Amino acid sequence: MGLFGFGKKRPQTPADFSFQVKDIFSIKGQGLVVTGQVTAGEVACGSTVTCVTVGGDRFPCVIKQIEQPRPGGARGEFIHPDRASADGPFQGSYAFWIADRQPGDFHPGDRLISENG
C-alpha cells in the first residue's frame, strides 16, 4: 500500500455534507426556511451545520426540521424525513427549517456544510 493512496477514492462520510442554498424565506410564527439541494453526503434533523456565505463568512446553525415534497403525492404535499441526502428523491431538493437565525443571515449561493467541513 502506498503512502498517499493515490488513485483510491476516499469513502464519503457525514463530514462531507454540503447543501447549496437557493432561496430563503420566513414563515410568520414558524421561523426561517432555506431551500436548495444537498450536493454531497447527508444530514440529520437536529444537526448543527456551518453556513459558509458567498462572502466567505461562517456561522453555525441548527437544522430543526427537514421538509420535502411527498414522492408521488399531490402538489403541496410534504413529508418531514429525519435525514436529507444527496441521493434522496427529487435530486436531493429539501427545505430546512433553521433555528435562531434571521432571513438576512442567508443568501442564495451560500452553502451549509458539516461543522468539520
OpenMM code with the backbone's topology and positions (N, CA, C; nanometers):
from openmm import Vec3, app, unit

residues = "MET GLY LEU PHE GLY PHE GLY LYS LYS ARG PRO GLN THR PRO ALA ASP PHE SER PHE GLN VAL LYS ASP ILE PHE SER ILE LYS GLY GLN GLY LEU VAL VAL THR GLY GLN VAL THR ALA GLY GLU VAL ALA CYS GLY SER THR VAL THR CYS VAL THR VAL GLY GLY ASP ARG PHE PRO CYS VAL ILE LYS GLN ILE GLU GLN PRO ARG PRO GLY GLY ALA ARG GLY GLU PHE ILE HIS PRO ASP ARG ALA SER ALA ASP GLY PRO PHE GLN GLY SER TYR ALA PHE TRP ILE ALA ASP ARG GLN PRO GLY ASP PHE HIS PRO GLY ASP ARG LEU ILE SER GLU ASN GLY".split()
positions = [
    Vec3(0.0851, -0.1180, 0.0000),
    Vec3(0.0000, 0.0000, 0.0000),
    Vec3(0.0894, 0.1240, 0.0000),
    Vec3(0.0598, 0.2206, -0.0852),
    Vec3(0.1383, 0.3427, -0.0944),
    Vec3(0.1115, 0.4364, 0.0214),
    Vec3(0.2027, 0.5276, 0.0415),
    Vec3(0.1888, 0.6252, 0.1493),
    Vec3(0.0677, 0.7155, 0.1342),
    Vec3(0.0384, 0.7568, 0.0125),
    Vec3(-0.0656, 0.8570, -0.0080),
    Vec3(-0.1959, 0.8000, -0.0605),
    Vec3(-0.1993, 0.6750, -0.1039),
    Vec3(-0.3218, 0.6142, -0.1524),
    Vec3(-0.3732, 0.6776, -0.2803),
    Vec3(-0.2839, 0.7260, -0.3671),
    Vec3(-0.3274, 0.7856, -0.4931),
    Vec3(-0.4128, 0.6881, -0.5712),
    Vec3(-0.5122, 0.7401, -0.6397),
    Vec3(-0.5988, 0.6573, -0.7223),
    Vec3(-0.7112, 0.5915, -0.6451),
    Vec3(-0.7106, 0.6029, -0.5141),
    Vec3(-0.8177, 0.5445, -0.4346),
    Vec3(-0.9147, 0.6548, -0.3958),
    Vec3(-1.0423, 0.6284, -0.4176),
    Vec3(-1.1437, 0.7265, -0.3807),
    Vec3(-1.1703, 0.7166, -0.2310),
    Vec3(-1.1667, 0.8291, -0.1654),
    Vec3(-1.1944, 0.8331, -0.0221),
    Vec3(-1.3434, 0.8112, -0.0004),
    Vec3(-1.3823, 0.7207, 0.0891),
    Vec3(-1.5250, 0.6996, 0.1109),
    Vec3(-1.5896, 0.8258, 0.1675),
    Vec3(-1.7117, 0.8512, 0.1236),
    Vec3(-1.7824, 0.9702, 0.1702),
    Vec3(-1.8336, 0.9459, 0.3118),
    Vec3(-1.8194, 1.0441, 0.3977),
    Vec3(-1.8650, 1.0338, 0.5352),
    Vec3(-1.9628, 1.1467, 0.5624),
    Vec3(-2.0362, 1.1412, 0.6760),
    Vec3(-2.1260, 1.2515, 0.7075),
    Vec3(-2.0535, 1.3863, 0.7118),
    Vec3(-1.9217, 1.3856, 0.7390),
    Vec3(-1.8446, 1.5108, 0.7421),
    Vec3(-1.8388, 1.5767, 0.6046),
    Vec3(-1.8755, 1.5027, 0.4984),
    Vec3(-1.8729, 1.5553, 0.3634),
    Vec3(-2.0031, 1.6247, 0.3242),
    Vec3(-2.0961, 1.6459, 0.4182),
    Vec3(-2.2252, 1.7059, 0.3868),
    Vec3(-2.2087, 1.8462, 0.3292),
    Vec3(-2.2844, 1.8727, 0.2217),
    Vec3(-2.2871, 2.0054, 0.1609),
    Vec3(-2.4253, 2.0308, 0.1024),
    Vec3(-2.4782, 2.1511, 0.1234),
    Vec3(-2.6107, 2.1920, 0.0770),
    Vec3(-2.5990, 2.3296, 0.0146),
    Vec3(-2.6448, 2.3444, -0.1087),
    Vec3(-2.6417, 2.4724, -0.1793),
    Vec3(-2.7739, 2.5452, -0.1566),
    Vec3(-2.7703, 2.6641, -0.0958),
    Vec3(-2.8905, 2.7421, -0.0681),
    Vec3(-2.9392, 2.8094, -0.1964),
    Vec3(-3.0693, 2.7905, -0.2263),
    Vec3(-3.1285, 2.8540, -0.3447),
    Vec3(-3.2247, 2.9654, -0.3080),
    Vec3(-3.2994, 2.9497, -0.1980),
    Vec3(-3.3985, 3.0501, -0.1600),
    Vec3(-3.4097, 3.0537, -0.0078),
    Vec3(-3.4494, 3.1696, 0.0427),
    Vec3(-3.4616, 3.1922, 0.1866),
    Vec3(-3.5932, 3.2640, 0.2110),
    Vec3(-3.6670, 3.2201, 0.3102),
    Vec3(-3.7883, 3.2927, 0.3462),
    Vec3(-3.8240, 3.2620, 0.4905),
    Vec3(-3.9113, 3.3457, 0.5462),
    Vec3(-3.9568, 3.3171, 0.6810),
    Vec3(-4.1079, 3.3011, 0.6768),
    Vec3(-4.1562, 3.2144, 0.7623),
    Vec3(-4.2987, 3.1883, 0.7735),
    Vec3(-4.3421, 3.2427, 0.9088),
    Vec3(-4.4332, 3.3382, 0.9062),
    Vec3(-4.4769, 3.4049, 1.0292),
    Vec3(-4.5184, 3.3023, 1.1347),
    Vec3(-4.4586, 3.3162, 1.2508),
    Vec3(-4.4884, 3.2272, 1.3618),
    Vec3(-4.4197, 3.0914, 1.3544),
    Vec3(-4.3488, 3.0646, 1.2450),
    Vec3(-4.2848, 2.9344, 1.2284),
    Vec3(-4.1328, 2.9431, 1.2231),
    Vec3(-4.0784, 3.0493, 1.1653),
    Vec3(-3.9336, 3.0652, 1.1603),
    Vec3(-3.8782, 3.0715, 1.0195),
    Vec3(-3.7484, 3.0556, 1.0117),
    Vec3(-3.6721, 3.0704, 0.8884),
    Vec3(-3.6604, 2.9381, 0.8140),
    Vec3(-3.6729, 2.9447, 0.6810),
    Vec3(-3.6595, 2.8265, 0.5955),
    Vec3(-3.5607, 2.8582, 0.4843),
    Vec3(-3.4677, 2.7650, 0.4599),
    Vec3(-3.3806, 2.7740, 0.3424),
    Vec3(-3.4119, 2.6536, 0.2546),
    Vec3(-3.4219, 2.6782, 0.1244),
    Vec3(-3.4455, 2.5694, 0.0309),
    Vec3(-3.3235, 2.5545, -0.0580),
    Vec3(-3.3065, 2.4360, -0.1127),
    Vec3(-3.1931, 2.4131, -0.2010),
    Vec3(-3.1717, 2.2659, -0.2242),
    Vec3(-3.0457, 2.2302, -0.2474),
    Vec3(-3.0123, 2.0937, -0.2855),
    Vec3(-2.8929, 2.0427, -0.2064),
    Vec3(-2.9079, 1.9210, -0.1519),
    Vec3(-2.7949, 1.8526, -0.0897),
    Vec3(-2.7065, 1.8052, -0.2045),
    Vec3(-2.5831, 1.8529, -0.2081),
    Vec3(-2.4924, 1.8191, -0.3171),
    Vec3(-2.3946, 1.7081, -0.2798),
    Vec3(-2.3837, 1.6785, -0.1506),
    Vec3(-2.2945, 1.5705, -0.1060),
    Vec3(-2.3355, 1.5262, 0.0338),
    Vec3(-2.3216, 1.3983, 0.0595),
    Vec3(-2.3415, 1.3444, 0.1934),
    Vec3(-2.4855, 1.3481, 0.2400),
    Vec3(-2.5010, 1.3511, 0.3725),
    Vec3(-2.6331, 1.3572, 0.4332),
    Vec3(-2.6247, 1.4284, 0.5668),
    Vec3(-2.7421, 1.4709, 0.6148),
    Vec3(-2.7508, 1.5409, 0.7421),
    Vec3(-2.8786, 1.4958, 0.8117),
    Vec3(-2.8760, 1.4949, 0.9446),
    Vec3(-2.9917, 1.4549, 1.0232),
    Vec3(-3.0597, 1.5774, 1.0833),
    Vec3(-3.1881, 1.5640, 1.1043),
    Vec3(-3.2647, 1.6673, 1.1729),
    Vec3(-3.2023, 1.6888, 1.3116),
    Vec3(-3.1874, 1.8137, 1.3525),
    Vec3(-3.1264, 1.8469, 1.4799),
    Vec3(-2.9767, 1.8717, 1.4722),
    Vec3(-2.9177, 1.8493, 1.3552),
    Vec3(-2.7731, 1.8689, 1.3387),
    Vec3(-2.7355, 2.0167, 1.3386),
    Vec3(-2.6187, 2.0447, 1.3936),
    Vec3(-2.5582, 2.1767, 1.3805),
    Vec3(-2.4651, 2.1718, 1.2611),
    Vec3(-2.4842, 2.2650, 1.1676),
    Vec3(-2.4015, 2.2737, 1.0473),
    Vec3(-2.3412, 2.4140, 1.0420),
    Vec3(-2.2491, 2.4340, 0.9504),
    Vec3(-2.1863, 2.5642, 0.9319),
    Vec3(-2.2355, 2.6244, 0.8014),
    Vec3(-2.2797, 2.7495, 0.8070),
    Vec3(-2.3134, 2.8218, 0.6853),
    Vec3(-2.1876, 2.8948, 0.6395),
    Vec3(-2.1495, 2.8725, 0.5142),
    Vec3(-2.0393, 2.9451, 0.4522),
    Vec3(-2.1048, 3.0391, 0.3513),
    Vec3(-2.1002, 3.1682, 0.3780),
    Vec3(-2.1685, 3.2645, 0.2930),
    Vec3(-2.0904, 3.2889, 0.1640),
    Vec3(-2.1579, 3.3470, 0.0658),
    Vec3(-2.0902, 3.3785, -0.0603),
    Vec3(-1.9756, 3.4756, -0.0365),
    Vec3(-1.9806, 3.5530, 0.0714),
    Vec3(-1.8734, 3.6457, 0.1052),
    Vec3(-1.7605, 3.5820, 0.1854),
    Vec3(-1.7757, 3.4533, 0.2219),
    Vec3(-1.6701, 3.3829, 0.2937),
    Vec3(-1.6864, 3.3792, 0.4442),
    Vec3(-1.7894, 3.4464, 0.4987),
    Vec3(-1.8128, 3.4394, 0.6429),
    Vec3(-1.8673, 3.3016, 0.6791),
    Vec3(-1.8527, 3.2654, 0.8057),
    Vec3(-1.9013, 3.1355, 0.8557),
    Vec3(-1.9764, 3.1576, 0.9860),
    Vec3(-2.0849, 3.0822, 1.0023),
    Vec3(-2.1560, 3.0823, 1.1297),
    Vec3(-2.2309, 2.9500, 1.1449),
    Vec3(-2.2501, 2.9059, 1.2697),
    Vec3(-2.3216, 2.7798, 1.2920),
    Vec3(-2.4727, 2.8007, 1.2846),
    Vec3(-2.5431, 2.6959, 1.2468),
    Vec3(-2.6885, 2.6983, 1.2511),
    Vec3(-2.7398, 2.5561, 1.2743),
    Vec3(-2.8602, 2.5462, 1.3291),
    Vec3(-2.9199, 2.4173, 1.3644),
    Vec3(-3.0378, 2.3898, 1.2716),
    Vec3(-3.0383, 2.2710, 1.2118),
    Vec3(-3.1498, 2.2284, 1.1276),
    Vec3(-3.2556, 2.1689, 1.2192),
    Vec3(-3.3639, 2.2436, 1.2422),
    Vec3(-3.4628, 2.1942, 1.3365),
    Vec3(-3.5688, 2.1061, 1.2716),
    Vec3(-3.5868, 2.1179, 1.1395),
    Vec3(-3.6796, 2.0295, 1.0694),
    Vec3(-3.6386, 2.0206, 0.9225),
    Vec3(-3.6648, 1.9060, 0.8621),
    Vec3(-3.6364, 1.8825, 0.7213),
    Vec3(-3.7695, 1.8588, 0.6518),
    Vec3(-3.7856, 1.9188, 0.5338),
    Vec3(-3.9105, 1.9022, 0.4597),
    Vec3(-3.8795, 1.8780, 0.3129),
    Vec3(-3.9619, 1.7957, 0.2480),
    Vec3(-3.9504, 1.7749, 0.1045),
    Vec3(-4.0866, 1.7332, 0.0503),
    Vec3(-4.1077, 1.7498, -0.0817),
    Vec3(-4.2349, 1.7051, -0.1396),
    Vec3(-4.2542, 1.5553, -0.1172),
    Vec3(-4.3788, 1.5159, -0.0963),
    Vec3(-4.4096, 1.3736, -0.0790),
    Vec3(-4.3924, 1.3048, -0.2144),
    Vec3(-4.3021, 1.2045, -0.2237),
    Vec3(-4.2852, 1.1328, -0.3507),
    Vec3(-4.4186, 1.0727, -0.3964),
    Vec3(-4.4597, 1.1048, -0.5169),
    Vec3(-4.5861, 1.0553, -0.5704),
    Vec3(-4.7086, 1.1257, -0.5169),
    Vec3(-4.6876, 1.2242, -0.4296),
    Vec3(-4.8011, 1.2954, -0.3708),
    Vec3(-4.8478, 1.4108, -0.4578),
    Vec3(-4.9579, 1.4697, -0.4176),
    Vec3(-5.0124, 1.5854, -0.4877),
    Vec3(-4.9254, 1.7080, -0.4611),
    Vec3(-4.9324, 1.8041, -0.5509),
    Vec3(-4.8568, 1.9280, -0.5338),
    Vec3(-4.8954, 1.9907, -0.3998),
    Vec3(-4.7960, 2.0321, -0.3244),
    Vec3(-4.8215, 2.0921, -0.1938),
    Vec3(-4.8245, 1.9931, -0.0790),
    Vec3(-4.8073, 1.8634, -0.1068),
    Vec3(-4.7990, 1.7623, -0.0014),
    Vec3(-4.6536, 1.7434, 0.0357),
    Vec3(-4.6241, 1.7501, 0.1653),
    Vec3(-4.4859, 1.7415, 0.2108),
    Vec3(-4.4693, 1.6337, 0.3167),
    Vec3(-4.3467, 1.5832, 0.3272),
    Vec3(-4.3099, 1.4909, 0.4342),
    Vec3(-4.1954, 1.5535, 0.5123),
    Vec3(-4.1707, 1.5008, 0.6298),
    Vec3(-4.0655, 1.5530, 0.7176),
    Vec3(-3.9721, 1.4388, 0.7578),
    Vec3(-3.8790, 1.4032, 0.6677),
    Vec3(-3.7874, 1.2930, 0.6985),
    Vec3(-3.6883, 1.3302, 0.8092),
    Vec3(-3.6300, 1.2294, 0.8723),
    Vec3(-3.5291, 1.2511, 0.9768),
    Vec3(-3.3935, 1.2882, 0.9183),
    Vec3(-3.3719, 1.2529, 0.7889),
    Vec3(-3.2424, 1.2766, 0.7239),
    Vec3(-3.2658, 1.3325, 0.5843),
    Vec3(-3.1659, 1.4069, 0.5370),
    Vec3(-3.1652, 1.4579, 0.3997),
    Vec3(-3.0353, 1.4119, 0.3360),
    Vec3(-3.0433, 1.3638, 0.2114),
    Vec3(-2.9221, 1.3151, 0.1464),
    Vec3(-2.9189, 1.3538, -0.0010),
    Vec3(-2.7978, 1.3541, -0.0549),
    Vec3(-2.7782, 1.3900, -0.1953),
    Vec3(-2.8466, 1.2915, -0.2882),
    Vec3(-2.8613, 1.1669, -0.2455),
    Vec3(-2.9258, 1.0683, -0.3320),
    Vec3(-3.0734, 1.0493, -0.2987),
    Vec3(-3.1315, 1.1461, -0.2276),
    Vec3(-3.2733, 1.1401, -0.1942),
    Vec3(-3.3617, 1.1719, -0.3137),
    Vec3(-3.4932, 1.1565, -0.2964),
    Vec3(-3.5865, 1.1888, -0.4041),
    Vec3(-3.5723, 1.3349, -0.4487),
    Vec3(-3.6159, 1.3625, -0.5700),
    Vec3(-3.6149, 1.4986, -0.6241),
    Vec3(-3.4739, 1.5564, -0.6309),
    Vec3(-3.3759, 1.4731, -0.6667),
    Vec3(-3.2366, 1.5137, -0.6844),
    Vec3(-3.1802, 1.5836, -0.5603),
    Vec3(-3.2232, 1.5410, -0.4431),
    Vec3(-3.1690, 1.5954, -0.3191),
    Vec3(-3.2236, 1.7317, -0.2813),
    Vec3(-3.3405, 1.7708, -0.3362),
    Vec3(-3.4002, 1.9009, -0.3030),
    Vec3(-3.4747, 1.8930, -0.1700),
    Vec3(-3.4451, 1.9879, -0.0825),
    Vec3(-3.5064, 1.9909, 0.0502),
    Vec3(-3.5289, 2.1348, 0.0947),
    Vec3(-3.6117, 2.1476, 0.1980),
    Vec3(-3.6248, 2.2727, 0.2722),
    Vec3(-3.5818, 2.2424, 0.4151),
    Vec3(-3.4973, 2.3292, 0.4707),
    Vec3(-3.4523, 2.3141, 0.6094),
    Vec3(-3.5077, 2.4295, 0.6912),
    Vec3(-3.5740, 2.3973, 0.8014),
    Vec3(-3.6170, 2.4984, 0.8973),
    Vec3(-3.4969, 2.5212, 0.9890),
    Vec3(-3.4540, 2.6456, 0.9988),
    Vec3(-3.3323, 2.6798, 1.0730),
    Vec3(-3.3697, 2.7537, 1.2022),
    Vec3(-3.3111, 2.7092, 1.3129),
    Vec3(-3.3383, 2.7690, 1.4436),
    Vec3(-3.2539, 2.8942, 1.4661),
    Vec3(-3.3143, 2.9932, 1.5303),
    Vec3(-3.2436, 3.1102, 1.5844),
    Vec3(-3.1618, 3.1897, 1.4828),
    Vec3(-3.2117, 3.2054, 1.3618),
    Vec3(-3.1449, 3.2864, 1.2593),
    Vec3(-3.2468, 3.3766, 1.1912),
    Vec3(-3.1966, 3.4811, 1.1280),
    Vec3(-3.2806, 3.5770, 1.0563),
    Vec3(-3.2645, 3.5580, 0.9056),
    Vec3(-3.3662, 3.5943, 0.8248),
    Vec3(-3.3542, 3.5797, 0.6794),
    Vec3(-3.2315, 3.6504, 0.6213),
    Vec3(-3.1918, 3.7642, 0.6763),
    Vec3(-3.0763, 3.8378, 0.6258),
    Vec3(-2.9430, 3.7683, 0.6493),
    Vec3(-2.9429, 3.6626, 0.7322),
    Vec3(-2.8192, 3.5880, 0.7569),
    Vec3(-2.7785, 3.5046, 0.6356),
    Vec3(-2.8751, 3.4687, 0.5505),
    Vec3(-2.8524, 3.3773, 0.4380),
    Vec3(-2.8739, 3.4478, 0.3047),
    Vec3(-2.8072, 3.3966, 0.2006),
    Vec3(-2.8213, 3.4479, 0.0646),
    Vec3(-2.8156, 3.3316, -0.0334),
    Vec3(-2.8852, 3.3423, -0.1481),
    Vec3(-2.8697, 3.2371, -0.2497),
    Vec3(-2.7220, 3.2189, -0.2839),
    Vec3(-2.6801, 3.0956, -0.2943),
    Vec3(-2.5393, 3.0656, -0.3219),
    Vec3(-2.4599, 3.0288, -0.1980),
    Vec3(-2.5111, 3.0614, -0.0782),
    Vec3(-2.4453, 3.0176, 0.0446),
    Vec3(-2.4465, 2.8647, 0.0481),
    Vec3(-2.3568, 2.8082, 0.1275),
    Vec3(-2.3509, 2.6635, 0.1452),
    Vec3(-2.3641, 2.6291, 0.2923),
    Vec3(-2.4361, 2.5223, 0.3213),
    Vec3(-2.4358, 2.4636, 0.4542),
    Vec3(-2.3484, 2.3404, 0.4448),
    Vec3(-2.2537, 2.3281, 0.5373),
    Vec3(-2.1610, 2.2152, 0.5374),
    Vec3(-2.1541, 2.1575, 0.6778),
    Vec3(-2.0998, 2.0371, 0.6878),
    Vec3(-2.0803, 1.9774, 0.8197),
    Vec3(-1.9882, 2.0689, 0.9012),
    Vec3(-2.0024, 2.0635, 1.0323),
    Vec3(-1.9214, 2.1519, 1.1189),
    Vec3(-1.7728, 2.1362, 1.0950),
    Vec3(-1.7274, 2.0164, 1.0612),
    Vec3(-1.5844, 1.9940, 1.0423),
    Vec3(-1.5404, 2.0264, 0.8991),
    Vec3(-1.6357, 2.0636, 0.8117),
    Vec3(-1.6032, 2.0817, 0.6708),
    Vec3(-1.5299, 2.2067, 0.6350),
] * unit.nanometer
topology = app.Topology()
chain = topology.addChain("A")
for resn in residues:
    res = topology.addResidue(resn, chain)
    for name in ("N", "CA", "C"):
        topology.addAtom(name, app.Element.getBySymbol(name[0]), res)
